[in-house]
């Protein structure tokens, strides 16, 4: 009869599963290291590019700031300030002459209802239009309401703001029973 018996001092242990597992773990670790290394490299390159662009922008900003300081010094000289004042005056004159005042008064004529008349008008140019302050005499309360309604419905006048309203005394001959003061913005269409 044969009996299988191991008479060795150390039992027979196979390291094959451990070595296979260690090799697989080393392979996965190597692949992961390569992927993370590539990612780190691309992030470093992107960071270097960003730093280079930031430095370029900062240099451009410092150049522009220097140019602005030079221009501020130039424009603060007394001769230049005088030229700026003349240029502003010329621009204001040109804007005033290019504004169609005749059209404003024609539109006003079409907007005013019967029973009212203009006592005072104070136009002031404002960004392509005119802000106009009116003082208008009205024959009665109904004419005043028609006036305000006509200005609200007008395509040429907007932003109507009632400022003041006076009632005339009957003892004054030729005085208007109602005087209305308001502002409106005129813009030709």
Number of C-alpha atoms within 10 A of each C-alpha: 3 4 5 6 6 9 7 7 6 7 8 8 6 8 8 9 9 10 11 11 11 12 12 12 12 12 12 12 12 12 12 12 12 12 12 12 12 12 12 12 12 12 12 12 12 12 12 12 12 12 12 12 12 12 12 12 12 12 12 12 12 12 12 12 12 12 12 12 12 12 11 11 11 13 15 12 10 10 10 13 13 13 12 13 11 12 12 12 12 12 12 13 11 11 15 15 10 10 15 12 14 9 12 19 11 10 17 17 12 10 20 18 19 12 14 20 17 15 14 11 14 11 17 13 15 13 8 12 18 21 19 19 20 19 19 21 25 25 16 15 12 10 18 22 12 17 22 19 13 16 19 16 12 15 14 19 24 16 12 16 13 14 12 10 15 12 15 14 11 10 7 9 7 8 14 20 16 19 22 21 18 17 20 20 19 25 16 15 5
